[in-house]
Amino acid sequence: MAALINVPTKAKRGDVIEIRTLTSHIMETGFRRTMGGALVPRDIITTFTCRYNGTEIFRADLFPAIAANPYLSFFTVAKESGKFEFEWIGDNGYSSTASASITVE
C-alpha cells in the first residue's frame, strides 16, 4: 500500500519537528455485513512504528474504530542527521514500510 510521509529535509539540532504519515488501507472493522448477511472479515492495521536512526521513537496500536487511510502526526527532537523508518503491521500478514531522511545542522 502507498504511504505519504512528511518529514522536514533539514532542521537545526534541538528543533522540535513534526512528522506526518498517511497510508492507504481499507481498515475493515469486521463488524460490517455483506448484502447476504455474512460478516466482512476484519482487515486493519494493528501497529505503527517509527524509528529514528534505528531507535524507536513512536509507536501506536490501532483498533477497528480507526478510519480508512490512517493519518498519524507526532513530534520529535532533531538530534542528528539520519533516517526515519516507518512500519505498519496489520491483519492477514499485512506489512508496509517507508523511510525519509533528515539533515541536522
N, CA, C and O of each residue as an XYZ file, in Angstrom:
420
protein
N       0.836     -1.179      0.000
C       0.000      0.000      0.000
C       0.884      1.247      0.000
O       2.020      1.225      0.474
N       0.355      2.291     -0.523
C       1.106      3.545     -0.626
C       1.065      4.318      0.687
O       0.096      4.250      1.443
N       2.138      5.048      0.933
C       2.207      5.893      2.123
C       2.757      7.254      1.740
O       3.670      7.362      0.921
N       2.193      8.290      2.341
C       2.722      9.643      2.195
C       3.397     10.010      3.503
O       2.799      9.899      4.573
N       4.636     10.443      3.414
C       5.424     10.783      4.603
C       5.837     12.244      4.490
O       6.313     12.680      3.442
N       5.654     13.001      5.568
C       6.083     14.388      5.591
C       7.052     14.566      6.755
O       6.647     14.617      7.917
N       8.344     14.659      6.421
C       9.422     14.882      7.391
C      10.251     16.039      6.844
O      10.577     16.043      5.657
N      10.603     17.023      7.678
C      11.455     18.100      7.169
C      12.775     17.532      6.638
O      13.340     16.616      7.236
N      13.260     18.067      5.531
C      14.526     17.580      4.991
C      15.708     18.138      5.767
O      16.775     17.525      5.798
N      15.524     19.317      6.407
C      16.582     19.938      7.211
C      15.989     20.487      8.504
O      14.831     20.902      8.550
N      16.806     20.478      9.546
C      16.415     21.058     10.834
C      17.682     21.411     11.600
O      18.758     20.885     11.316
N      17.543     22.307     12.574
C      18.663     22.634     13.452
C      18.647     21.678     14.634
O      17.583     21.259     15.089
N      19.820     21.338     15.123
C      19.926     20.443     16.272
C      19.096     21.009     17.432
O      19.230     22.176     17.798
N      18.250     20.167     17.990
C      17.401     20.563     19.106
C      16.020     21.050     18.702
O      15.155     21.224     19.560
N      15.795     21.275     17.408
C      14.467     21.690     16.943
C      13.451     20.588     17.182
O      13.754     19.404     17.036
N      12.247     20.991     17.551
C      11.131     20.054     17.624
C      10.504     20.033     16.236
O      10.116     21.072     15.701
N      10.410     18.848     15.664
C       9.875     18.711     14.312
C       8.608     17.862     14.327
O       8.442     16.980     15.169
N       7.725     18.145     13.383
C       6.503     17.365     13.242
C       6.681     16.364     12.111
O       7.212     16.685     11.047
N       6.230     15.156     12.364
C       6.252     14.090     11.371
C       4.805     13.687     11.113
O       4.036     13.448     12.044
N       4.449     13.618      9.836
C       3.082     13.254      9.470
C       3.115     12.089      8.485
O       3.925     12.059      7.557
N       2.217     11.134      8.709
C       2.130      9.974      7.815
C       0.668      9.737      7.437
O      -0.245      9.954      8.234
N       0.479      9.294      6.217
C      -0.837      8.906      5.724
C      -0.625      7.658      4.886
O       0.168      7.661      3.944
N      -1.332      6.598      5.228
C      -1.181      5.367      4.458
C      -2.530      4.924      3.912
O      -3.572      5.157      4.524
N      -2.493      4.292      2.772
C      -3.707      3.825      2.110
C      -4.047      2.416      2.599
O      -3.294      1.469      2.372
N      -5.189      2.294      3.272
C      -5.625      0.987      3.774
C      -7.122      1.051      4.052
O      -7.617      2.064      4.545
N      -7.845     -0.016      3.741
C      -9.303     -0.011      3.896
C      -9.775     -0.016      5.348
O     -10.862      0.480      5.643
N      -8.976     -0.565      6.253
C      -9.326     -0.636      7.676
C     -10.743     -1.200      7.882
O     -11.595     -0.548      8.485
N     -10.977     -2.397      7.381
C     -12.271     -3.061      7.530
C     -12.422     -3.555      8.957
O     -11.597     -4.340      9.425
N     -13.465     -3.111      9.664
C     -13.630     -3.363     11.101
C     -13.951     -4.806     11.474
O     -13.624     -5.249     12.575
N     -14.584     -5.533     10.574
C     -15.027     -6.888     10.912
C     -16.426     -6.905     11.504
O     -16.932     -7.967     11.865
N     -17.060     -5.735     11.608
C     -18.416     -5.639     12.162
C     -19.465     -5.455     11.059
O     -20.660     -5.616     11.311
N     -19.035     -5.125      9.861
C     -19.945     -4.863      8.755
C     -20.362     -6.176      8.109
O     -19.615     -7.154      8.117
N     -21.557     -6.182      7.554
C     -22.071     -7.386      6.884
C     -22.258     -7.123      5.390
O     -22.478     -5.992      4.957
N     -22.163     -8.209      4.618
C     -22.418     -8.128      3.182
C     -23.926     -8.088      2.957
O     -24.706     -8.235      3.898
N     -24.331     -7.889      1.702
C     -25.767     -7.904      1.369
C     -26.389     -9.258      1.712
O     -27.587     -9.337      1.985
N     -25.583    -10.320      1.700
C     -26.069    -11.660      2.036
C     -26.093    -11.945      3.528
O     -26.553    -13.007      3.948
N     -25.602    -11.005      4.337
C     -25.629    -11.166      5.789
C     -24.351    -11.712      6.405
O     -24.240    -11.796      7.628
N     -23.388    -12.084      5.573
C     -22.125    -12.616      6.113
C     -21.239    -11.465      6.600
O     -21.229    -10.381      6.016
N     -20.505    -11.720      7.668
C     -19.577    -10.710      8.177
C     -18.417    -10.519      7.207
O     -17.857    -11.486      6.690
N     -18.066     -9.261      6.970
C     -16.873     -8.953      6.178
C     -15.692     -9.131      7.125
O     -15.679     -8.508      8.187
N     -14.702     -9.951      6.790
C     -13.589    -10.221      7.706
C     -12.819     -8.946      8.094
O     -12.641     -8.036      7.285
N     -12.382     -8.916      9.325
C     -11.596     -7.792      9.807
C     -10.278     -7.722      9.041
O      -9.644     -8.744      8.780
N      -9.877     -6.502      8.686
C      -8.613     -6.274      7.984
C      -8.148     -4.865      8.339
O      -8.468     -3.903      7.640
N      -7.396     -4.752      9.425
C      -6.943     -3.438      9.888
C      -5.433     -3.427     10.093
O      -4.791     -4.469     10.235
N      -4.896     -2.227     10.103
C      -3.511     -2.044     10.550
C      -3.569     -2.065     12.067
O      -4.368     -1.343     12.663
N      -2.746     -2.871     12.693
C      -2.786     -3.005     14.152
C      -1.681     -2.231     14.856
O      -1.846     -1.836     16.011
N      -0.558     -2.008     14.180
C       0.580     -1.343     14.820
C       1.306     -0.453     13.826
O       1.538     -0.836     12.679
N       1.660      0.739     14.283
C       2.513      1.643     13.519
C       3.735      1.940     14.382
O       3.607      2.194     15.579
N       4.917      1.909     13.775
C       6.162      2.186     14.494
C       7.018      3.132     13.666
O       7.088      3.017     12.443
N       7.674      4.080     14.357
C       8.649      4.956     13.712
C       9.969      4.831     14.456
O      10.016      4.909     15.683
N      11.045      4.635     13.690
C      12.394      4.576     14.261
C      13.226      5.703     13.672
O      13.128      6.016     12.485
N      14.047      6.306     14.524
C      14.948      7.389     14.110
C      16.353      6.858     14.310
O      16.786      6.659     15.445
N      17.073      6.626     13.215
C      18.408      6.016     13.253
C      18.411      4.726     14.061
O      19.326      4.465     14.841
N      17.362      3.919     13.857
C      17.286      2.605     14.489
C      16.653      2.566     15.861
O      16.385      1.481     16.378
N      16.400      3.728     16.478
C      15.798      3.785     17.811
C      14.311      4.104     17.695
O      13.931      5.091     17.065
N      13.476      3.270     18.300
C      12.038      3.515     18.247
C      11.714      4.811     18.981
O      12.077      4.984     20.145
N      11.020      5.726     18.285
C      10.647      6.998     18.909
C       9.137      7.163     19.032
O       8.667      8.020     19.780
N       8.368      6.344     18.300
C       6.914      6.456     18.358
C       6.305      5.122     17.968
O       6.760      4.458     17.037
N       5.254      4.740     18.710
C       4.505      3.513     18.404
C       3.039      3.791     18.695
O       2.700      4.457     19.673
N       2.183      3.275     17.837
C       0.737      3.408     18.054
C       0.078      2.067     17.780
O       0.357      1.418     16.772
N      -0.799      1.660     18.687
C      -1.633      0.480     18.473
C      -2.956      0.979     17.919
O      -3.583      1.863     18.503
N      -3.384      0.419     16.796
C      -4.607      0.857     16.129
C      -5.690     -0.191     16.308
O      -5.403     -1.382     16.426
N      -6.937      0.261     16.327
C      -8.083     -0.598     16.600
C      -9.151     -0.384     15.532
O      -9.030      0.546     14.735
N     -10.201     -1.221     15.488
C     -11.205     -1.116     14.428
C     -11.876      0.254     14.296
O     -12.409      0.557     13.229
N     -11.871      1.071     15.310
C     -12.533      2.382     15.234
C     -11.739      3.396     14.404
O     -12.255      4.479     14.127
N     -10.512      3.086     14.001
C      -9.692      3.996     13.196
C     -10.228      4.003     11.761
O     -10.533      2.951     11.200
N     -10.338      5.190     11.180
C     -10.861      5.348      9.821
C      -9.927      4.724      8.778
O      -8.756      4.450      9.041
N     -10.485      4.514      7.601
C      -9.677      4.053      6.471
C      -8.598      5.091      6.184
O      -8.780      6.276      6.465
N      -7.487      4.650      5.631
C      -6.364      5.521      5.279
C      -5.863      6.300      6.505
O      -5.932      7.529      6.522
N      -5.365      5.605      7.517
C      -4.993      6.257      8.768
C      -3.917      7.343      8.610
O      -2.901      7.159      7.941
N      -4.191      8.472      9.254
C      -3.277      9.616      9.299
C      -2.739      9.716     10.726
O      -3.512      9.687     11.684
N      -1.433      9.833     10.869
C      -0.808      9.985     12.180
C       0.141     11.175     12.135
O       0.838     11.393     11.144
N       0.157     11.939     13.222
C       1.043     13.088     13.351
C       1.652     13.050     14.744
O       0.948     12.829     15.730
N       2.965     13.267     14.825
C       3.639     13.276     16.120
C       4.888     14.145     16.005
O       5.287     14.541     14.910
N       5.490     14.430     17.139
C       6.650     15.323     17.208
C       7.846     14.591     17.798
O       7.693     13.658     18.587
N       9.041     15.027     17.405
C      10.279     14.525     17.992
C      11.317     15.639     17.924
O      11.097     16.669     17.287
N      12.431     15.426     18.576
C      13.524     16.395     18.577
C      14.573     15.952     17.560
O      14.999     14.797     17.550
N      14.981     16.889     16.705
C      16.032     16.606     15.723
C      17.374     16.586     16.446
O      17.855     17.628     16.892
N      17.979     15.410     16.565
C      19.230     15.271     17.300
C      20.434     15.104     16.396
O      21.514     15.619     16.684
N      20.244     14.376     15.289
C      21.356     14.113     14.377
C      20.809     13.779     13.000
O      19.659     13.363     12.862
N      21.634     13.963     11.992
C      21.234     13.591     10.638
C      21.024     12.088     10.577
O      21.686     11.321     11.277
N      20.100     11.688      9.735
C      19.868     10.259      9.614
C      18.564      9.934      8.939
O      18.042     10.700      8.130
N      18.046      8.760      9.300
C      16.882      8.223      8.618
C      15.761      7.889      9.594
O      15.990      7.354     10.679
N      14.544      8.221      9.176
C      13.336      7.784      9.862
C      12.808      6.579      9.099
O      12.688      6.618      7.875
N      12.495      5.516      9.816
C      11.928      4.319      9.207
C      10.536      4.103      9.787
O      10.350      4.122     11.004
N       9.568      3.899      8.914
C       8.172      3.743      9.308
C       7.706      2.347      8.952
O       8.035      1.825      7.887
N       6.931      1.740      9.855
C       6.437      0.385      9.615
C       4.993      0.274     10.083
O       4.643      0.662     11.197
N       4.172     -0.266      9.200
C       2.782     -0.554      9.506
C       2.606     -2.063      9.449
O       3.027     -2.704      8.487
N       1.976     -2.641     10.491
C       1.747     -4.087     10.548
C       0.255     -4.293     10.810
O      -0.348     -3.571     11.602
N      -0.331     -5.280     10.141
C      -1.763     -5.487     10.309
C      -2.195     -6.920     10.170
O      -1.389     -7.850     10.134
N      -3.509     -7.061     10.094
C      -4.123     -8.380      9.949
C      -3.739     -9.017      8.614
O      -3.328     -8.337      7.674
N      -3.883    -10.311      8.560
C      -3.695    -11.085      7.326
C      -2.300    -10.940      6.738
O      -2.127    -10.990      5.520
N      -1.302    -10.761      7.601
C       0.079    -10.678      7.140
C       0.468     -9.342      6.533
O       1.528     -9.226      5.919
N      -0.381     -8.331      6.699
C      -0.095     -7.019      6.110
C       1.163     -6.407      6.726
O       1.337     -6.423      7.945
N       2.031     -5.874      5.880
C       3.231     -5.189      6.329
C       3.618     -4.181      5.256
O       3.639     -4.507      4.069
N       3.924     -2.957      5.674
C       4.338     -1.914      4.751
C       5.411     -1.076      5.439
O       5.358     -0.855      6.649
N       6.376     -0.618      4.663
C       7.446      0.207      5.222
C       7.692      1.409      4.323
O       7.372      1.398      3.134
N       8.266      2.438      4.919
C       8.680      3.637      4.187
C       9.804      4.263      4.982
O      10.021      3.908      6.141
N      10.527      5.197      4.366
C      11.600      5.880      5.086
C      11.759      7.301      4.548
O      11.334      7.619      3.437
N      12.378      8.134      5.359
C      12.660      9.517      4.981
C      13.942      9.944      5.700
O      14.216      9.499      6.815
N      14.713     10.801      5.058
C      15.968     11.261      5.651
C      15.858     12.706      6.086
O      15.049     13.471      5.560
N      16.694     13.073      7.068
C      16.754     14.427      7.575
C      18.230     14.812      7.743
O      19.057     13.987      8.131
N      18.537     16.057      7.449
C      19.871     16.601      7.688
C      19.761     17.570      8.856
O      18.989     18.527      8.803
N      20.534     17.322      9.916
C      20.528     18.179     11.094
C      21.795     19.003     11.096
O      22.899     18.464     11.017
N      21.635     20.306     11.186
C      22.785     21.222     11.135
C      23.151     21.719     12.519
O      24.093     22.497     12.666
